[in-house]
Amino acid sequence: MDKKNNFEPQLKVQNISGKMNYPQVSIVVLNWNGWEDTIECLESLYQINYPKYDVIVVDNGSEDDSINNIKKYCNGEMEVKSNFFTYNLTNKPIKIIEFKKEESEFLRKETLNLPSNKKLNLIKNDENYGFAEGNNIGMIYALQFLGPDYVLLLNNDTFVDKHFLEELVKVADEDAEVSSVQSLLLKPGGKLVDSMGQELLIWSARDIGMDSKNKKLTKNREIFGACAAAALYRSKALKRVGLFDKDFFAIYEDVDLSWRIRLDGFKSVLAVNSIVYHKRNISKSVSKLQNMDWMLNPDERWYHLTKNMMILAIRYHPSSFLSNPKYLFKLLSTLLGSFYFSLREKKLKKTFKIIRKNFKIRKNLNNNSRLKDLQKKWIS
């Protein structure tokens, strides 16, 4: 995070004599009315081979019985039934430290001597702050009180290979300029790709390789940025560039963070041997009336989608795009769509304010010498 937050870098010397010394990792899992997916995700996490991690579950004001069911799981009172791994009762009960968003401190001594798979930090939000701010709450807590070398964001509708975190950290440790590393996201079963990283288009952005056949990549590759469904961030970088912009709420907040990481001179890499399975669009938590982009109903989704596309365009797209008729049509139609759905969501004044703010941000970014180079290299 930037200097005004008074977070001091806490990175340690790593890979001494070629040996991995297991940097500390804080893992943030966001939950909202999705306890079935969340406990399946947690059970897979608690079976990994990495020895130094803290799990932080942020409950975003769930309206179902998520809190109680997560507690039952941790107490060993609720078996996780999964087609992908075998439930392990031997690490139960899992010690829970629970607190609310505004409760900034708690007694860590209760869990200091416990192994990673025997403890859980549970933050209980009083409302749904969206994907961006919900994850921020977990990341701020981790950076302030847990002192991790890395922060990992993991969607609750995922389950992980037992080696995934070791592979992520290994890639990050190889190069100090790498500040975000993404796991290879596969569909359950492993035959199809869910995401191989972020790809920037002339208009918008997308996940590379989504729904393509898994060709079992053998080499890590540089990507523009990491999809936040399974993204490891270097704490030092987060302290410099900041966390998610809460104006996004949901959709493209990770693309914006990737831009800021790049503009600060850092890089991002896909770790092909770090495997995470993502149940995108088949999550147990999603009803027919909701969308996976943080459980949004159709009007909410279009509001945030159009607003956030405008934010990215204003902040990062080259002005030369305005001479392209197709781009100009996309820009104007998205702007109109943003105002239309802002009216439907009764947020027109807020949207105007956000757009004005982003013109100021772009003015400042024009002084960043890396902006044009990044535009030429990554926007296709």
N, C-alpha and C positions, 0 to 999 in steps of 0.2 A: 504494500500500500504506500501511498506517497508520504513524504516526510512529515506532513502535518499530523499524521496519525501516531507518530512517535513509536513505531515498531522498529526495533533494532534487528538487523540481519543476524540470524543465528545458525548459519550454515556451518557444518563441520567439515574437517578434512576427510575425504573419502577415498576409497580404493587404495589404502596404504599397502605398499608392497604387492600390489596386484590383487589383494584380497578384499572382498566386499565386507564392509563393517556395519551394514544394515542401518542406514539413516532412519530417523523417526518419521513416520508418515501418519497424518491425520486423515481419516476417511469420512467424508460427509455424505450421508444418504438422506434424501428429502422424502418425506412421506405426507400424503394427503389422501385420506380415505382409501388407503391402499395397503392395509396391513398384511394381506395374504402374499402379495408380491414382496413386501418389505422383509418379512421373516424368512422367505425363501432366499432372498438376497443375503440377509445376515447369516443364515446357516452356511451358505457357500463361502462367505467371507471368513467365518470362524474356523474353516477347514483349510485355509491357505498355509503355505510353508514359510511365510515371511514372519519373523519373530517380533518386530517392533512397530506396532501400529495401534492407534486409538480409533475406535468407531464412534462417530457422532451421528445420531439419528435426530433430524430436525422434523418435528411434526408440525405441519403448517395449518394448525387450527382444524384438525379433522373433525368431521361431524358424525363419523361412525364410531365404532368401538376400538379404534386403532391403538390407543394408548394401553388399554387393558389387555388387548391381545398380544401386543409386543411384550408386555410384562409377563404374561402367561408363558410365552415362548422362552423368555429369559429364565424363568423359574423352572423350566423343564416340564411345564404342565400342558404344553401344546406341541405335538410332534409335527414337524414339517414334512409334508408328503410331496416329493418331487420325482419327476421322471429322469432327472439328470444327475442326482447324487444320493448317497445314503445318509440319512439323518444320524447325527452323532449326539448321544446323550451324555457322554463322559465329561464334557466341559460345562454342563449345567449344574447348579444355577449360575447365571451370568450376573455379576454385580451391576446394578443400575444406579447411576448418579443422575437424578432428574431435577430439572429446574426450568424456570421460565426465561424468556428472552431478556427481560429487564434485570434478572438476577445475574449479575456479571461475575460473581465469584462463588466458589463453593470449596468444600474441603476435599482436595485431591488425595489426601493421605489415605483415604479409604480404599483407593484402588492402586496406589503407587507400586505396591509389591505384587500385584496380580499380573499373570501373563496376559498377553493381548487378547486372547480368545475367551477371557473370563470377565470382561468388563465392557460396559456400554454407557456412553454419555447421551442422555435424552433431553433435548430442548423442546419445551412445549410452547409453541406460539399460540397467541390468542386469536389469530385470524390467518387467512390464506394470503401470504405476502407474495405469492407467485414464485416461479422457478428462480428468478434472479435474486430477489431479496431473501427468499427462504434459504438458498445456498449461502448467501453472504453472511447470514446470521451464524451459520455453522462454521464458516471460514474465519470470521472475526473471532469467534470463541477459540478456535484452534490456535490462531496466530497469537492471541493475547495470553492464553493460559496453558497451552500444551507445548508450545515451542517446537513445532515440527520442522524438519528440513524440507518436507514436501507436503502438499495438501492434495488429496485425491477426491475428485467429485465422481460419484457413482450413482446412476439412476437406480431407483428402487425396483424397476422392472428388468433387472439384470441378474444373472448369476455368473460366477467367475471360475476360471480354471485355477487350480491350487498354486500354480507357478506365476500367475499373472502379475502380481505386485513385484516380485523379485525381478521379473523381466523389465517392467516399467522403470524401476529404480536403476537397474543396470544400464539402461540406455541413457537415462538422465545423467548419471554419474560420469559417463564417458566424455561429456562435453559441457563445460560450464556455460556455454552460450545457449544450450538447449534448455528452455524454461517451461515448455509444455510437451508432454508425451502422451499420445493416445494409444490405448489398446486396440487391437484388431477386433472390431465388433462384428460378430456373426449372428445370424438368426439361430434360434434353438435348433439343434441338430447339426449345425456346423456346415451345411451344404451351401448356404447362401450368405453373401456379405450384407451386413447392415451399414457399416461405415468404415472407410479406410482414411478418414480425415476430411477436412473442410476444403471445398473447391469453390473459388470465387468465379461468378459469371458476370457478364456485362451488366446483367440485372439480377440481383439477389445472390444467393449462395446455396450450396447443396452438399450432401454427403457423397464422397467419392465411392462409386461402386455399389450403391445400394441395390439390393435384389439381384446382383450379378452372381455367377457361380464362384465359389471359393476356390481359387487356384493355388492355395497353400503357398503364399509368398515366403521367400527364404531370406530376403534382405530388408533391413529397416530402410525407410525412405523419408526424406524431408517432405513435410506437408505445410500448407499455409498455417493451419491451426488445428486444434484438437476439439473434437465433438465432446461436449461436457457430459455425455452419457457415461464416459469412462476416461477421464482426463486427469493426468498427474501434473500439478503445477509446482514449480520451485517457489518456496516461500519468499525468497529474496526478490523474485520477480513480482510477485503479488504485492509486496510491500512497496515496490517502486511504481507500478502502473495502476494499482487499485484493483478492486474486485469487479463484480458485475455491476453494470449501470441499472439501477432499479427502475428507471424509466421504461426499460424494455418489458418488464414484468415476466414475459415468457416469449420465446421464439427469437433467435438470432443474438441473444445476449452473449453467447459464447463466441460468435463471429466477431462481435465488437471487441471482446477481450483479446481475441487473437490479433486483431489490428493493433491494439495498444501494445501488446507484447512485441510485435514486429517493429512498430515505430520506435520502441525503446532499444532496438538492436538485438533482441533475442530471437531464437529459432524454435521450431516445433518439429517433432519427429513422430512417425508411426512406428510402434514397436510390434513387429509382426509375430513375435513369439509370446506376446502377452494377449491371451485370449479371453474375451468377455462375451457372453451370449446375451443378446438384447431382445426382449419380447415386444418390440415396437409393434403397436396395433393389435397385439394379441394378449395384452395385459389383462389379468383378472380384474383390475381396478377400474377399467374403462367401460362405461355404459354406452349404448348406441347413441346417446345424445351428447356424449363428450368426445373431445379430441385429445390425442396423446400429448399435444403441446400444453402440458400442465393442466389437463382436465378442463379445457375451455369449451363452453358451448359455442355454436357456430358464429353468432354475432361477436362474442368476445374474441374468438380466434381471428376473425377478419379485422377487427379493430386493431389488435396488437400486431398482426401480420403487416397490414398496410402502414401503420405508424412506424414500425421498426424498420421496414424497407426504406421509408423516407429518411429515417435517422442515418442508416448506413450510407444511403446515396449522398445526403448532404455532407456527411463527415468525410467520406473516403473516396467517392468516385471522381475521376478527373473531369474538369469542366469541358474538355474536348468532346465528351460523350454527348453534350447537348446539341452538337451538329449532326448527330445520327438520328434520323426521323423515327426509327423503331424505338430507340432509347427514350427519346423525348415523349413519344406516345405512352410508353410504360411509366415514365415519371409522372406525367400529367394524370393518367388514369389512376395511378396509385395514390396520388395526392387527393384526387376527388374521392376515391374510395375511403381514404383515411378520414376525410371530413364527414362523409356520409355515415360511416360506422361510429365516428365520434359522436355524431348527433344521436344515433340510436342508443349509444351507451351513456349519453348525457355527459360527455367528456370533451366537448368541443373546445372550451376555454383551456383546458389542460393540454390538449393537443397543440393548439396555437403556441402556448408557452414553451412546450417541448421543442417545436420546430424552430422558434426564434432562438432558443438556447443553442441549438445545434449549428446554426449559422455562425454564432460566436465561436463555437468550438472549432469549426472548419477554418475560420480566419486565423486562429492560433496554430492549427495544424499546417497551414500553408508555409509556416516557417520551419517545419521539420524537413530536413534535407532528404530523409528516407522515403517520404510519401510518394513521390513520383516514381522512384525505382521500384517500390513495392507494387504500385499500380501496374507498371509495365510487366513485371515478372509474374504476378499472380492472377490478374484479372484476365479471363479468356472469353 
